[in-house]
Amino acid sequence: MKGLKMTDLKKPVKRVSFGYVRELGRPREVVVILRPPNVIGFRAKGCRKEYQLTTECCYTMAVKADMLAKRREKAKRKKVKK
């Protein structure tokens, strides 16, 4: 992966994900919007309400979720061992 060049985020980028949420009574795809300089927006496809987080917040939440999953797995293994 050495030498991998990334493009700076200079304009908003929207993508439809494979994830689904239940919104307004039916399942809808999740739209992800990357906004400069460091905001990630989420909304249900076909809906206007958007929820935004900073990239720092998303990173922190992902790290905490990973740590929690590892703790649960370790506790589960410890419980099975007894």
N, CA, C and O atoms as a DFTB+ gen file, in Angstrom:
328 C
 N C O
     1  1       0.816      -1.193       0.000
     2  2       0.000       0.000       0.000
     3  2       0.860       1.257       0.000
     4  3       0.333       2.369       0.034
     5  1       2.173       1.091      -0.038
     6  2       3.051       2.251      -0.049
     7  2       2.869       3.016      -1.356
     8  3       2.744       2.427      -2.429
     9  1       2.857       4.317      -1.239
    10  2       2.710       5.136      -2.426
    11  2       1.254       5.410      -2.790
    12  3       0.979       5.993      -3.838
    13  1       0.313       4.990      -1.928
    14  2      -1.100       5.215      -2.200
    15  2      -1.419       6.690      -2.031
    16  3      -1.191       7.262      -0.966
    17  1      -1.937       7.294      -3.064
    18  2      -2.291       8.706      -2.993
    19  2      -3.802       8.834      -2.823
    20  3      -4.582       8.152      -3.488
    21  1      -4.190       9.721      -1.918
    22  2      -5.607       9.963      -1.681
    23  2      -5.968      11.362      -2.136
    24  3      -5.153      12.283      -2.068
    25  1      -7.191      11.510      -2.597
    26  2      -7.688      12.791      -3.046
    27  2      -8.259      13.563      -1.867
    28  3      -8.988      13.005      -1.047
    29  1      -7.929      14.845      -1.784
    30  2      -8.511      15.698      -0.749
    31  2      -9.996      15.894      -1.021
    32  3     -10.424      15.966      -2.173
    33  1     -10.768      15.979       0.044
    34  2     -12.219      16.193      -0.075
    35  2     -12.476      17.687      -0.240
    36  3     -12.343      18.454       0.713
    37  1     -12.841      18.091      -1.439
    38  2     -13.068      19.506      -1.720
    39  2     -14.521      19.828      -2.017
    40  3     -14.932      20.984      -1.923
    41  1     -15.306      18.810      -2.377
    42  2     -16.733      19.025      -2.622
    43  2     -17.504      17.832      -2.074
    44  3     -16.928      16.753      -1.930
    45  1     -18.782      17.991      -1.765
    46  2     -19.566      16.884      -1.192
    47  2     -19.650      15.685      -2.144
    48  3     -19.758      15.839      -3.361
    49  1     -19.598      14.494      -1.554
    50  2     -19.714      13.251      -2.311
    51  2     -20.837      12.429      -1.678
    52  3     -20.821      12.187      -0.471
    53  1     -21.816      11.997      -2.489
    54  2     -22.938      11.184      -1.994
    55  2     -22.845       9.787      -2.567
    56  3     -22.514       9.594      -3.737
    57  1     -23.148       8.801      -1.706
    58  2     -23.177       7.402      -2.144
    59  2     -24.308       6.686      -1.425
    60  3     -24.585       6.963      -0.258
    61  1     -24.958       5.766      -2.122
    62  2     -25.993       4.922      -1.517
    63  2     -25.301       3.659      -1.020
    64  3     -24.591       2.994      -1.774
    65  1     -25.510       3.335       0.251
    66  2     -24.860       2.164       0.834
    67  2     -25.742       0.928       0.664
    68  3     -26.864       1.014       0.165
    69  1     -25.216      -0.217       1.088
    70  2     -25.986      -1.453       1.051
    71  2     -26.830      -1.620       2.305
    72  3     -27.641      -2.543       2.387
    73  1     -26.647      -0.732       3.286
    74  2     -27.406      -0.815       4.540
    75  2     -28.836      -0.310       4.378
    76  3     -29.121       0.544       3.539
    77  1     -29.724      -0.855       5.196
    78  2     -31.129      -0.444       5.197
    79  2     -31.543      -0.023       6.601
    80  3     -31.068      -0.581       7.591
    81  1     -32.433       0.967       6.679
    82  2     -33.047       1.393       7.934
    83  2     -34.549       1.489       7.704
    84  3     -35.012       1.659       6.577
    85  1     -35.297       1.376       8.794
    86  2     -36.745       1.519       8.682
    87  2     -37.077       2.980       8.941
    88  3     -36.842       3.494      10.035
    89  1     -37.624       3.644       7.934
    90  2     -37.947       5.060       8.027
    91  2     -39.292       5.300       7.340
    92  3     -39.528       4.826       6.228
    93  1     -40.152       6.028       8.007
    94  2     -41.490       6.334       7.484
    95  2     -42.255       5.065       7.095
    96  3     -42.948       5.032       6.078
    97  1     -42.120       4.041       7.907
    98  2     -42.911       2.833       7.739
    99  2     -42.417       1.806       6.754
   100  3     -43.110       0.821       6.500
   101  1     -41.238       2.002       6.189
   102  2     -40.720       0.989       5.266
   103  2     -39.203       1.007       5.241
   104  3     -38.588       2.005       5.618
   105  1     -38.592      -0.085       4.802
   106  2     -37.127      -0.118       4.742
   107  2     -36.604       0.776       3.614
   108  3     -37.128       0.771       2.499
   109  1     -35.569       1.533       3.931
   110  2     -34.965       2.425       2.935
   111  2     -33.441       2.287       2.999
   112  3     -32.867       1.997       4.048
   113  1     -32.811       2.501       1.851
   114  2     -31.355       2.459       1.800
   115  2     -30.783       3.671       2.531
   116  3     -31.439       4.707       2.640
   117  1     -29.559       3.533       3.029
   118  2     -28.890       4.628       3.713
   119  2     -27.991       5.363       2.719
   120  3     -27.189       4.751       2.013
   121  1     -28.143       6.686       2.679
   122  2     -27.307       7.529       1.839
   123  2     -26.233       8.144       2.739
   124  3     -26.535       8.687       3.802
   125  1     -24.986       8.051       2.304
   126  2     -23.860       8.609       3.053
   127  2     -23.311       9.792       2.264
   128  3     -23.036       9.677       1.070
   129  1     -23.153      10.939       2.945
   130  2     -22.646      12.145       2.300
   131  2     -21.372      12.582       3.017
   132  3     -21.388      12.825       4.224
   133  1     -20.280      12.682       2.283
   134  2     -19.022      13.208       2.823
   135  2     -18.963      14.688       2.466
   136  3     -19.000      15.053       1.291
   137  1     -18.872      15.536       3.489
   138  2     -18.838      16.981       3.266
   139  2     -17.510      17.555       3.769
   140  3     -17.045      17.198       4.852
   141  1     -16.909      18.439       2.981
   142  2     -15.671      19.058       3.452
   143  2     -15.973      20.019       4.602
   144  3     -17.066      20.585       4.623
   145  1     -15.084      20.232       5.541
   146  2     -13.776      19.610       5.622
   147  2     -13.797      18.275       6.351
   148  3     -12.940      17.434       6.081
   149  1     -14.758      18.037       7.281
   150  2     -14.691      16.792       8.062
   151  2     -16.047      16.352       8.605
   152  3     -16.149      15.974       9.772
   153  1     -17.074      16.396       7.787
   154  2     -18.420      16.029       8.237
   155  2     -18.940      14.860       7.403
   156  3     -18.786      14.829       6.182
   157  1     -19.559      13.899       8.093
   158  2     -20.210      12.776       7.417
   159  2     -21.697      12.875       7.719
   160  3     -22.092      12.951       8.882
   161  1     -22.517      12.874       6.687
   162  2     -23.964      12.944       6.848
   163  2     -24.598      11.621       6.478
   164  3     -24.113      10.905       5.603
   165  1     -25.698      11.304       7.160
   166  2     -26.455      10.081       6.887
   167  2     -27.917      10.449       6.737
   168  3     -28.434      11.282       7.481
   169  1     -28.587       9.829       5.771
   170  2     -30.035       9.997       5.647
   171  2     -30.619       8.770       4.969
   172  3     -29.914       8.021       4.292
   173  1     -31.911       8.576       5.159
   174  2     -32.608       7.489       4.473
   175  2     -32.938       7.959       3.057
   176  3     -33.346       9.104       2.861
   177  1     -32.764       7.091       2.086
   178  2     -33.032       7.442       0.697
   179  2     -34.496       7.831       0.545
   180  3     -35.389       7.110       0.990
   181  1     -34.734       8.964      -0.079
   182  2     -36.088       9.450      -0.268
   183  2     -36.573      10.351       0.862
   184  3     -37.702      10.840       0.824
   185  1     -35.731      10.573       1.863
   186  2     -36.071      11.442       2.987
   187  2     -35.113      12.634       3.006
   188  3     -33.988      12.545       2.513
   189  1     -35.564      13.731       3.570
   190  2     -34.746      14.940       3.597
   191  2     -33.932      15.102       4.867
   192  3     -32.868      15.720       4.844
   193  1     -34.417      14.557       5.974
   194  2     -33.751      14.728       7.262
   195  2     -32.392      14.056       7.236
   196  3     -32.283      12.857       6.977
   197  1     -31.351      14.842       7.508
   198  2     -29.987      14.331       7.501
   199  2     -29.394      14.442       8.906
   200  3     -29.625      15.420       9.617
   201  1     -28.635      13.433       9.284
   202  2     -27.954      13.404      10.565
   203  2     -26.459      13.503      10.290
   204  3     -25.930      12.769       9.456
   205  1     -25.769      14.417      10.996
   206  2     -24.360      14.659      10.713
   207  2     -23.476      14.388      11.928
   208  3     -23.867      14.625      13.071
   209  1     -22.285      13.890      11.651
   210  2     -21.250      13.668      12.654
   211  2     -19.927      14.128      12.062
   212  3     -19.750      14.138      10.843
   213  1     -19.003      14.507      12.931
   214  2     -17.661      14.814      12.432
   215  2     -16.913      13.503      12.217
   216  3     -17.279      12.466      12.770
   217  1     -15.874      13.565      11.414
   218  2     -15.086      12.359      11.172
   219  2     -14.403      11.893      12.458
   220  3     -14.226      10.694      12.670
   221  1     -14.021      12.837      13.310
   222  2     -13.391      12.474      14.583
   223  2     -14.360      11.689      15.454
   224  3     -13.979      10.703      16.085
   225  1     -15.610      12.126      15.488
   226  2     -16.640      11.453      16.283
   227  2     -16.884      10.038      15.749
   228  3     -16.979       9.092      16.530
   229  1     -16.984       9.888      14.432
   230  2     -17.186       8.564      13.831
   231  2     -16.019       7.632      14.159
   232  3     -16.225       6.459      14.472
   233  1     -14.805       8.151      14.087
   234  2     -13.621       7.348      14.392
   235  2     -13.653       6.891      15.845
   236  3     -13.433       5.716      16.137
   237  1     -13.928       7.825      16.757
   238  2     -13.984       7.502      18.180
   239  2     -15.058       6.459      18.467
   240  3     -14.826       5.527      19.237
   241  1     -16.230       6.607      17.855
   242  2     -17.318       5.645      18.051
   243  2     -16.923       4.269      17.534
   244  3     -17.249       3.261      18.162
   245  1     -16.226       4.205      16.397
   246  2     -15.799       2.926      15.830
   247  2     -14.776       2.244      16.733
   248  3     -14.837       1.031      16.930
   249  1     -13.833       3.015      17.287
   250  2     -12.826       2.451      18.190
   251  2     -13.500       1.913      19.452
   252  3     -13.176       0.816      19.907
   253  1     -14.438       2.681      20.020
   254  2     -15.138       2.242      21.235
   255  2     -15.961       0.981      20.973
   256  3     -15.995       0.078      21.810
   257  1     -16.626       0.914      19.814
   258  2     -17.415      -0.273      19.475
   259  2     -16.517      -1.497      19.329
   260  3     -16.886      -2.590      19.758
   261  1     -15.346      -1.323      18.728
   262  2     -14.400      -2.420      18.578
   263  2     -13.897      -2.899      19.939
   264  3     -13.820      -4.102      20.187
   265  1     -13.555      -1.959      20.815
   266  2     -13.081      -2.322      22.156
   267  2     -14.165      -3.068      22.925
   268  3     -13.877      -4.060      23.594
   269  1     -15.399      -2.604      22.838
   270  2     -16.509      -3.248      23.534
   271  2     -16.732      -4.669      23.011
   272  3     -16.965      -5.591      23.791
   273  1     -16.661      -4.840      21.688
   274  2     -16.832      -6.169      21.096
   275  2     -15.732      -7.121      21.572
   276  3     -15.999      -8.287      21.863
   277  1     -14.505      -6.626      21.649
   278  2     -13.394      -7.466      22.112
   279  2     -13.566      -7.842      23.587
   280  3     -13.285      -8.976      23.974
   281  1     -14.027      -6.896      24.410
   282  2     -14.276      -7.190      25.827
   283  2     -15.358      -8.248      25.983
   284  3     -15.228      -9.166      26.793
   285  1     -16.428      -8.113      25.200
   286  2     -17.520      -9.097      25.278
   287  2     -17.046     -10.470      24.846
   288  3     -17.396     -11.473      25.467
   289  1     -16.253     -10.524      23.786
   290  2     -15.726     -11.801      23.299
   291  2     -14.824     -12.436      24.350
   292  3     -14.889     -13.643      24.583
   293  1     -13.988     -11.627      24.979
   294  2     -13.086     -12.131      26.017
   295  2     -13.883     -12.646      27.212
   296  3     -13.557     -13.699      27.761
   297  1     -14.926     -11.916      27.624
   298  2     -15.763     -12.346      28.746
   299  2     -16.507     -13.633      28.397
   300  3     -16.685     -14.503      29.250
   301  1     -16.934     -13.751      27.160
   302  2     -17.641     -14.954      26.706
   303  2     -16.717     -16.165      26.750
   304  3     -17.118     -17.239      27.197
   305  1     -15.468     -15.991      26.280
   306  2     -14.499     -17.085      26.319
   307  2     -14.167     -17.473      27.753
   308  3     -14.021     -18.652      28.073
   309  1     -14.049     -16.466      28.609
   310  2     -13.747     -16.712      30.023
   311  2     -14.887     -17.476      30.700
   312  3     -14.647     -18.362      31.521
   313  1     -16.125     -17.128      30.352
   314  2     -17.299     -17.785      30.929
   315  2     -17.395     -19.239      30.470
   316  3     -17.736     -20.117      31.262
   317  1     -17.097     -19.495      29.203
   318  2     -17.134     -20.852      28.646
   319  2     -16.027     -21.708      29.276
   320  3     -16.209     -22.909      29.477
   321  1     -14.898     -21.097      29.583
   322  2     -13.764     -21.810      30.143
   323  2     -14.065     -22.358      31.531
   324  3     -13.575     -23.424      31.902
   325  1     -14.880     -21.621      32.303
   326  2     -15.194     -22.048      33.686
   327  2     -16.080     -23.218      33.748
   328  3     -16.420     -23.677      34.838
